[in-house]
């Protein structure tokens, strides 16, 4: 979604009175190490003004894939988190994007790009997903993606969150909260490029969702909004809410993905020279594989004596937003966004 001047001003005002980001739990060595390995970076490419989706590369360590929201073209960018520079631009041949909002990496090594936004609140009966193989070599290239047509079982929806499960390959979309709750929609087990793929509602998602991501091991699902995030345990294709991870206050929080280690969330925002910020996960929020690695390291004496690995939620420091201030800020910003929707 394109930033509006009033929205940016409100976010700036909130930044002036609220802390800039979350702190790690005291004494949690594993979390400290994770934060050291996944650092904040700035997207330097002047072409990327509306970064709206984020996906961590599996083939190229330290690289994140992103794209603009709209008014750009059929481009996907590979950004090196160590420098913030674009190291490859992929042009999608034959694609005329309407409102590209999300990107996700599937277990087959393909990138899925979700042209699923609908700023008109349900004008488009069908939206689209594009799939192409993640390039083995980072260089500018043009690809012809596979195109999938998507329709929701209960009518058109505005959505900004597309997730591909890293084990099953099934595709999911979270619709954006408007007059009622947002919702999780599941694709057919296998997408068809020749017909219409009907996505069916499987659960309510109680946030104004701007992006979502599965953990690398597929045991966790995170859905973020502008000011909050919800994490779910993923069991048998169903989300079970387990907590609310910290979210850095950003100008217009639009994206989230897991770092490849599964221990860290990477949060992105729109705007020129936008930043991507890491937040280390602890306790039940850690995906199962990451939690087992932590426990194995503790058992082997890798952790310094006495630390409990950050499992106690009471010890975890989160952003000191203040419930009242956050509620007012959220209402103001979301209210302005709805008024200033395109058309």
Sine and cosine of phi, psi and omega as CSV:
sin_phi,cos_phi,sin_psi,cos_psi,sin_omega,cos_omega
0.00,0.00,0.76,-0.65,-0.02,-1.00
-0.91,0.40,0.74,-0.67,0.01,-1.00
-0.91,0.42,0.59,-0.81,0.07,-1.00
-0.95,-0.31,0.48,-0.88,-0.03,-1.00
-0.85,0.53,-0.67,0.74,-0.03,-1.00
-0.92,0.38,-0.65,0.76,0.03,-1.00
-0.87,0.50,-0.71,0.70,0.00,-1.00
-0.89,0.46,-0.62,0.78,0.01,-1.00
-0.91,0.42,-0.66,0.75,0.03,-1.00
-0.90,0.44,-0.69,0.73,0.03,-1.00
-0.89,0.46,-0.64,0.77,0.02,-1.00
-0.90,0.44,-0.63,0.77,0.03,-1.00
-0.90,0.43,-0.64,0.77,0.03,-1.00
-0.90,0.43,-0.63,0.77,0.02,-1.00
-0.87,0.49,-0.51,0.86,-0.05,-1.00
-0.94,0.34,-0.40,0.92,-0.09,-1.00
-0.92,-0.40,-0.13,0.99,-0.05,-1.00
-0.89,-0.46,0.48,-0.88,0.04,-1.00
-0.87,0.49,0.43,-0.90,-0.13,-0.99
-0.99,0.17,-0.39,0.92,-0.06,-1.00
-0.13,-0.99,0.12,-0.99,-0.08,-1.00
-0.99,0.12,0.41,-0.91,0.09,-1.00
-0.97,-0.25,0.32,-0.95,0.03,-1.00
-1.00,0.04,0.36,-0.93,0.05,-1.00
-0.90,0.44,0.64,-0.77,0.03,-1.00
-0.87,0.48,0.72,-0.70,0.11,-0.99
0.97,0.23,0.08,1.00,-0.02,-1.00
-1.00,0.01,1.00,-0.03,-0.08,-1.00
-0.89,0.46,-0.64,0.77,-0.02,-1.00
-0.87,0.49,-0.68,0.73,0.02,-1.00
-0.91,0.42,-0.63,0.77,0.03,-1.00
-0.87,0.49,-0.68,0.74,-0.01,-1.00
-0.92,0.39,-0.62,0.78,0.01,-1.00
-0.89,0.45,-0.72,0.69,-0.02,-1.00
-0.88,0.47,-0.55,0.83,0.01,-1.00
-0.93,0.36,-0.50,0.86,-0.03,-1.00
-1.00,0.06,-0.34,0.94,0.01,-1.00
-0.82,-0.57,0.99,-0.14,-0.16,-0.99
-0.97,-0.24,0.32,-0.95,0.11,-0.99
-0.89,0.46,0.67,-0.74,0.12,-0.99
-0.66,-0.75,0.37,-0.93,-0.01,-1.00
-0.94,-0.34,0.74,-0.67,0.05,-1.00
-0.98,0.20,0.93,-0.36,-0.16,-0.99
-1.00,0.06,-0.34,0.94,-0.10,-1.00
-0.90,0.44,0.87,-0.49,-0.02,-1.00
-0.91,0.41,-0.27,0.96,0.04,-1.00
-0.96,0.27,-0.40,0.92,-0.06,-1.00
-1.00,-0.04,1.00,-0.04,-0.06,-1.00
-0.96,-0.27,-0.32,0.95,-0.07,-1.00
-0.71,-0.71,0.81,0.59,0.00,-1.00
-0.83,0.56,0.89,-0.47,-0.16,-0.99
-0.86,-0.52,-0.16,0.99,0.04,-1.00
-0.57,-0.82,0.34,-0.94,-0.09,-1.00
-0.50,-0.87,0.71,-0.70,0.07,-1.00
-0.57,-0.82,0.75,-0.66,0.01,-1.00
-0.98,0.19,0.77,-0.64,0.03,-1.00
-0.93,0.37,0.59,-0.81,0.15,-0.99
-1.00,-0.08,-0.48,0.88,-0.08,-1.00
-1.00,0.08,-0.39,0.92,-0.11,-0.99
-0.78,-0.63,0.99,-0.12,-0.04,-1.00
-0.82,0.58,0.70,-0.71,0.04,-1.00
0.99,0.11,-0.01,1.00,-0.04,-1.00
-0.98,-0.22,0.67,-0.74,0.06,-1.00
-0.83,-0.55,0.68,-0.73,0.04,-1.00
-1.00,-0.04,0.67,-0.75,0.03,-1.00
-0.53,-0.85,0.04,-1.00,-0.03,-1.00
-0.34,-0.94,0.29,-0.96,0.10,-0.99
-0.99,0.12,0.34,-0.94,0.01,-1.00
-0.94,0.35,-0.84,0.55,-0.09,-1.00
-0.33,-0.94,0.07,-1.00,0.05,-1.00
0.84,0.55,0.56,0.83,0.01,-1.00
-0.83,-0.56,-0.90,0.44,-0.07,-1.00
0.60,-0.80,-0.03,-1.00,-0.07,-1.00
-0.99,0.11,0.89,0.45,-0.11,-0.99
-0.86,-0.51,0.61,-0.80,0.14,-0.99
-0.80,-0.60,0.68,-0.73,-0.14,-0.99
-0.89,-0.46,0.66,-0.75,0.13,-0.99
-0.98,-0.19,0.87,-0.50,-0.07,-1.00
-0.92,-0.39,0.78,-0.63,0.04,-1.00
-0.99,0.13,0.89,-0.46,-0.07,-1.00
-0.93,0.37,-0.29,0.96,-0.01,-1.00
-0.98,0.20,-0.43,0.90,-0.03,-1.00
-0.84,-0.54,-0.33,0.94,-0.09,-1.00
0.98,0.19,0.05,1.00,-0.07,-1.00
-1.00,-0.02,0.52,-0.86,0.10,-0.99
-0.97,0.25,0.81,-0.58,-0.03,-1.00
-0.95,-0.31,-0.10,0.99,0.09,-1.00
-0.27,-0.96,0.58,-0.81,0.12,-0.99
-0.83,-0.55,0.83,-0.56,0.02,-1.00
-0.97,-0.24,0.83,-0.56,0.06,-1.00
-0.99,-0.16,0.78,-0.62,-0.01,-1.00
-1.00,-0.03,0.96,-0.28,-0.05,-1.00
-0.93,0.37,0.66,-0.75,0.06,-1.00
0.97,0.22,0.21,0.98,-0.05,-1.00
-0.94,-0.33,0.76,-0.65,0.13,-0.99
-0.88,-0.47,1.00,-0.02,-0.12,-0.99
-0.92,0.39,0.56,-0.83,0.08,-1.00
-0.97,-0.23,-0.80,0.60,-0.04,-1.00
-0.41,-0.91,0.98,0.17,-0.04,-1.00
-0.97,0.23,0.81,-0.59,-0.15,-0.99
-0.81,-0.58,-0.26,0.97,-0.15,-0.99
-0.42,-0.91,0.39,-0.92,0.06,-1.00
-0.56,-0.83,0.60,-0.80,-0.03,-1.00
-0.51,-0.86,0.48,-0.88,-0.01,-1.00
-0.96,-0.28,0.79,-0.61,-0.03,-1.00
-1.00,-0.05,0.17,-0.99,-0.04,-1.00
-0.93,0.38,-0.30,0.96,0.02,-1.00
-1.00,0.08,0.09,1.00,-0.02,-1.00
0.99,0.15,0.21,0.98,0.02,-1.00
-0.99,-0.13,0.56,-0.83,0.15,-0.99
-1.00,-0.05,0.72,-0.70,0.04,-1.00
-0.93,-0.37,0.83,-0.56,-0.04,-1.00
-0.93,-0.36,0.83,-0.55,-0.08,-1.00
-0.99,-0.15,0.96,-0.28,0.14,-0.99
-1.00,-0.01,0.94,0.33,-0.25,-0.97
-0.87,-0.49,0.00,1.00,0.02,-1.00
-0.96,0.29,0.42,-0.91,0.03,-1.00
-0.48,-0.88,1.00,0.05,-0.04,-1.00
-0.93,0.37,-0.15,0.99,0.00,-1.00
-1.00,-0.05,0.10,0.99,0.11,-0.99
0.94,0.34,0.56,0.83,0.08,-1.00
0.90,-0.44,0.34,0.94,0.00,-1.00
-0.96,0.28,-0.57,0.82,-0.07,-1.00
-1.00,-0.03,0.90,-0.44,-0.02,-1.00
-0.93,0.36,-0.43,0.90,0.00,-1.00
-0.73,-0.68,0.56,-0.83,0.09,-1.00
-0.83,-0.56,-0.01,-1.00,-0.16,-0.99
-0.70,-0.71,0.48,-0.87,0.14,-0.99
-0.81,-0.58,0.67,-0.74,0.03,-1.00
-0.89,-0.46,0.68,-0.73,-0.02,-1.00
-0.82,-0.57,0.70,-0.71,0.12,-0.99
-0.49,-0.87,0.43,-0.90,-0.04,-1.00
-0.94,0.35,0.70,-0.72,0.09,-1.00
-0.87,0.49,0.80,-0.60,-0.04,-1.00
-0.86,0.51,0.65,-0.76,0.04,-1.00
-0.97,0.23,-0.46,0.89,0.02,-1.00
-0.88,-0.47,0.71,-0.70,-0.03,-1.00
-1.00,0.07,0.98,-0.18,0.07,-1.00
-0.38,-0.92,0.33,-0.94,0.03,-1.00
-0.89,0.45,0.73,-0.68,-0.06,-1.00
-0.45,-0.89,0.29,-0.96,0.09,-1.00
-0.87,-0.50,0.73,-0.68,0.00,-1.00
-0.78,-0.63,0.41,-0.91,0.11,-0.99
-0.96,-0.26,0.96,-0.28,-0.09,-1.00
-0.99,0.17,0.34,-0.94,0.20,-0.98
-0.98,0.20,0.69,-0.72,-0.05,-1.00
-0.94,-0.33,0.74,-0.68,0.06,-1.00
-0.87,-0.50,0.74,-0.67,0.06,-1.00
-1.00,-0.06,0.73,-0.69,-0.10,-0.99
-0.84,-0.53,0.67,-0.74,0.11,-0.99
-0.69,-0.73,0.61,-0.80,0.03,-1.00
-1.00,-0.02,0.58,-0.82,-0.06,-1.00
-0.90,0.44,-0.45,0.89,-0.06,-1.00
-0.92,-0.38,0.46,0.89,0.11,-0.99
0.98,-0.21,0.16,-0.99,-0.09,-1.00
-0.86,0.51,0.53,-0.85,0.00,-1.00
-0.63,-0.78,0.51,-0.86,0.22,-0.98
-1.00,0.04,0.71,-0.70,-0.03,-1.00
-0.53,-0.85,0.51,-0.86,0.03,-1.00
-0.74,-0.67,0.12,0.99,-0.12,-0.99
-0.82,-0.57,0.88,-0.48,0.04,-1.00
-0.80,-0.60,0.79,-0.61,-0.03,-1.00
-0.73,-0.68,0.70,-0.72,0.10,-0.99
-0.93,-0.37,0.82,-0.57,-0.04,-1.00
-0.92,0.38,0.75,-0.66,-0.13,-0.99
-0.96,0.28,-0.14,0.99,0.03,-1.00
-0.94,-0.34,-0.74,0.67,-0.07,-1.00
-1.00,0.03,-0.39,0.92,-0.06,-1.00
0.98,0.20,0.07,1.00,0.01,-1.00
-0.96,0.29,0.59,-0.81,-0.07,-1.00
-0.98,-0.20,0.65,-0.76,0.01,-1.00
-0.75,-0.66,0.49,-0.87,0.07,-1.00
-0.76,-0.65,0.64,-0.77,0.15,-0.99
-0.94,-0.34,0.85,-0.53,0.03,-1.00
-0.97,0.24,0.37,-0.93,-0.06,-1.00
-1.00,0.05,0.69,-0.72,-0.03,-1.00
-0.91,0.42,0.79,-0.61,0.06,-1.00
-0.77,-0.64,-0.97,-0.25,-0.01,-1.00
-0.96,0.27,-0.36,0.93,0.02,-1.00
-0.68,-0.73,-0.17,-0.99,-0.02,-1.00
-0.89,0.46,0.49,-0.87,0.23,-0.97
-0.94,0.34,0.18,-0.98,-0.07,-1.00
-0.55,-0.84,0.46,-0.89,0.09,-1.00
-1.00,-0.05,0.77,-0.64,0.02,-1.00
-0.87,-0.50,0.69,-0.72,-0.01,-1.00
-0.96,-0.29,0.68,-0.74,0.08,-1.00
-0.97,0.23,0.22,-0.97,0.23,-0.97
-0.84,0.55,0.34,-0.94,-0.06,-1.00
-0.82,0.57,-0.56,0.83,0.04,-1.00
-0.73,-0.68,0.79,-0.61,0.01,-1.00
-0.95,0.32,0.55,-0.83,0.04,-1.00
-0.94,-0.35,0.75,-0.67,0.03,-1.00
-1.00,0.05,-0.12,0.99,-0.08,-1.00
-0.97,-0.25,-0.29,0.96,-0.02,-1.00
-0.77,-0.64,-0.23,-0.97,0.03,-1.00
-1.00,-0.05,0.75,-0.66,0.02,-1.00
-0.99,-0.13,0.91,-0.41,-0.04,-1.00
-1.00,-0.01,0.87,-0.49,0.04,-1.00
-1.00,-0.03,0.75,-0.66,-0.08,-1.00
-0.93,-0.36,0.65,-0.76,-0.03,-1.00
-0.93,0.36,0.73,-0.68,0.01,-1.00
-0.85,-0.53,-0.34,0.94,-0.04,-1.00
-0.24,-0.97,0.45,-0.90,0.16,-0.99
-0.99,0.16,0.56,-0.83,0.06,-1.00
-0.80,-0.60,0.93,-0.37,-0.18,-0.98
-1.00,-0.03,0.91,0.42,0.17,-0.99
-0.37,-0.93,0.32,-0.95,0.03,-1.00
-0.99,0.15,0.98,0.19,-0.24,-0.97
-0.92,0.40,0.80,-0.60,0.09,-1.00
-0.92,-0.38,-0.22,0.97,0.10,-1.00
-0.11,-0.99,0.24,-0.97,0.03,-1.00
-0.44,-0.90,0.29,-0.96,-0.01,-1.00
-0.35,-0.94,0.58,-0.82,0.17,-0.98
-1.00,0.00,0.51,-0.86,0.14,-0.99
-0.93,0.36,0.38,-0.93,-0.03,-1.00
-0.84,0.55,-0.50,0.87,0.01,-1.00
-1.00,-0.03,-0.03,1.00,0.07,-1.00
0.98,0.19,0.15,0.99,-0.05,-1.00
-1.00,-0.06,-0.13,0.99,0.00,-1.00
-0.72,-0.70,0.54,-0.84,0.13,-0.99
-0.81,-0.59,0.77,-0.64,0.08,-1.00
-0.90,-0.43,0.73,-0.68,0.12,-0.99
-0.84,-0.54,0.81,-0.59,-0.01,-1.00
-0.95,-0.32,0.43,-0.90,0.18,-0.98
-0.88,-0.48,-0.28,-0.96,0.00,-1.00
-0.93,0.38,-0.60,0.80,-0.09,-1.00
-0.85,-0.53,-0.11,0.99,-0.11,-0.99
-0.59,-0.81,0.10,-0.99,0.08,-1.00
-0.49,-0.87,0.49,-0.87,0.05,-1.00
-0.83,-0.56,0.70,-0.71,0.06,-1.00
-0.92,-0.39,0.65,-0.76,-0.04,-1.00
-0.84,-0.54,0.56,-0.83,0.24,-0.97
-0.99,0.12,0.74,-0.68,-0.07,-1.00
-0.98,-0.20,0.91,-0.42,-0.02,-1.00
-0.72,-0.69,0.86,-0.51,0.09,-1.00
0.80,0.60,0.65,0.76,0.06,-1.00
0.98,0.22,0.24,0.97,-0.03,-1.00
-0.81,-0.58,0.67,-0.75,0.04,-1.00
-1.00,0.02,0.70,-0.71,0.10,-1.00
-0.85,-0.52,0.92,-0.40,-0.08,-1.00
-0.89,0.46,0.74,-0.68,-0.01,-1.00
-0.82,-0.58,-0.22,0.98,0.00,-1.00
0.19,-0.98,0.03,-1.00,-0.03,-1.00
-0.83,-0.55,0.98,-0.21,0.04,-1.00
-0.93,0.37,0.42,-0.91,0.03,-1.00
-0.91,0.43,0.53,-0.85,0.03,-1.00
-0.78,-0.63,0.81,-0.59,0.07,-1.00
-0.93,0.36,0.60,-0.80,0.04,-1.00
-0.96,0.26,0.86,-0.51,-0.07,-1.00
-0.80,-0.60,0.27,-0.96,-0.06,-1.00
-0.84,0.54,-0.75,0.66,0.03,-1.00
-0.43,-0.90,1.00,0.10,-0.12,-0.99
-0.89,0.46,0.91,-0.41,-0.14,-0.99
-0.85,-0.53,-0.29,0.96,-0.15,-0.99
-0.60,-0.80,0.37,-0.93,0.08,-1.00
-0.40,-0.92,0.57,-0.82,0.16,-0.99
-0.46,-0.89,0.32,-0.95,0.13,-0.99
-0.99,0.11,0.64,-0.77,0.22,-0.98
-0.91,0.41,0.39,-0.92,-0.07,-1.00
-0.84,0.54,-0.43,0.90,-0.01,-1.00
-0.96,0.26,-0.23,0.97,0.00,-1.00
0.98,0.20,-0.07,1.00,-0.07,-1.00
-0.99,-0.12,-0.13,0.99,-0.18,-0.98
-0.69,-0.73,0.67,-0.74,0.17,-0.99
-0.99,-0.11,0.66,-0.75,0.07,-1.00
-0.93,-0.37,0.88,-0.47,-0.06,-1.00
-0.96,-0.27,0.75,-0.66,0.02,-1.00
-0.89,-0.46,0.23,-0.97,-0.04,-1.00
-0.60,-0.80,0.28,-0.96,0.08,-1.00
-0.99,0.12,0.13,-0.99,0.06,-1.00
0.93,-0.36,0.37,-0.93,0.06,-1.00
-0.91,0.41,0.63,-0.78,-0.04,-1.00
0.76,0.65,0.74,0.67,-0.01,-1.00
-0.96,0.29,0.45,-0.89,-0.03,-1.00
-0.97,-0.24,0.47,-0.88,0.13,-0.99
-0.90,-0.44,0.83,-0.56,-0.16,-0.99
-0.87,-0.49,0.70,-0.71,0.01,-1.00
-1.00,0.02,0.54,-0.84,0.16,-0.99
-0.73,-0.69,0.86,-0.52,-0.01,-1.00
-0.97,0.26,0.64,-0.77,0.03,-1.00
-0.99,-0.11,0.51,-0.86,-0.02,-1.00
-0.61,-0.80,0.22,-0.98,0.08,-1.00
0.86,0.51,-0.64,-0.77,-0.03,-1.00
-0.92,0.40,-0.30,0.96,0.00,-1.00
-0.95,0.30,-0.32,0.95,0.06,-1.00
-0.92,0.39,0.76,-0.65,0.12,-0.99
-0.84,0.53,0.39,-0.92,-0.12,-0.99
-0.84,0.54,-0.70,0.72,-0.03,-1.00
-0.90,0.43,-0.69,0.73,0.01,-1.00
-0.91,0.42,-0.62,0.78,0.03,-1.00
-0.91,0.41,-0.63,0.77,0.02,-1.00
-0.91,0.41,-0.65,0.76,0.04,-1.00
-0.88,0.47,-0.63,0.78,0.05,-1.00
-0.90,0.44,-0.73,0.69,-0.02,-1.00
-0.91,0.42,-0.63,0.78,0.03,-1.00
-0.90,0.43,-0.62,0.78,0.01,-1.00
-0.91,0.41,-0.64,0.77,0.04,-1.00
-0.89,0.45,-0.70,0.71,-0.02,-1.00
-0.90,0.44,-0.50,0.86,-0.01,-1.00
-1.00,0.04,0.06,1.00,0.04,-1.00
0.99,0.11,0.27,0.96,-0.02,-1.00
-0.96,0.27,-0.51,0.86,0.00,-1.00
-0.99,0.12,0.51,-0.86,0.06,-1.00
-0.95,0.32,0.53,-0.85,-0.17,-0.99
-0.83,0.56,0.68,-0.73,0.18,-0.98
1.00,-0.09,-0.32,0.95,-0.03,-1.00
-0.96,0.27,0.64,-0.77,0.02,-1.00
-0.99,-0.11,0.19,0.98,0.07,-1.00
0.98,0.21,0.17,0.99,0.09,-1.00
0.99,0.17,0.38,0.93,-0.03,-1.00
-0.95,0.30,-0.41,0.91,-0.07,-1.00
-0.97,0.23,0.92,-0.40,-0.01,-1.00
-0.89,0.46,-0.47,0.88,-0.02,-1.00
-0.92,0.39,-0.41,0.91,-0.03,-1.00
-1.00,0.04,-0.23,0.97,-0.09,-1.00
-0.98,0.20,0.82,-0.57,0.06,-1.00
-1.00,0.07,0.76,-0.65,0.07,-1.00
-0.90,-0.43,0.07,-1.00,0.00,-1.00
-0.88,0.47,0.76,-0.65,-0.03,-1.00
-0.99,0.12,0.92,0.39,-0.10,-1.00
-0.95,0.32,-0.63,0.78,-0.11,-0.99
0.99,0.12,0.90,-0.43,-0.14,-0.99
-0.85,0.53,-0.67,0.74,-0.04,-1.00
-0.91,0.41,-0.73,0.68,-0.01,-1.00
-0.89,0.46,-0.69,0.73,-0.01,-1.00
-0.89,0.46,-0.69,0.72,-0.02,-1.00
-0.88,0.47,-0.72,0.70,0.00,-1.00
-0.88,0.47,-0.72,0.70,-0.01,-1.00
-0.88,0.48,-0.69,0.72,-0.03,-1.00
-0.89,0.45,-0.71,0.71,-0.01,-1.00
-0.88,0.47,-0.71,0.70,0.00,-1.00
-0.88,0.47,-0.75,0.66,-0.07,-1.00
-0.92,0.40,-0.74,0.68,-0.03,-1.00
-0.92,0.39,-0.54,0.84,0.07,-1.00
-0.90,0.44,-0.72,0.70,0.02,-1.00
-0.90,0.45,-0.66,0.75,0.02,-1.00
-0.85,0.53,-0.67,0.74,-0.04,-1.00
-0.93,0.37,-0.62,0.79,0.01,-1.00
-0.92,0.39,-0.62,0.78,-0.11,-0.99
-0.99,-0.10,0.34,0.94,0.07,-1.00
-0.86,0.51,0.55,-0.83,0.06,-1.00
-0.88,0.48,0.81,-0.59,-0.04,-1.00
0.83,0.56,0.00,0.00,0.00,0.00
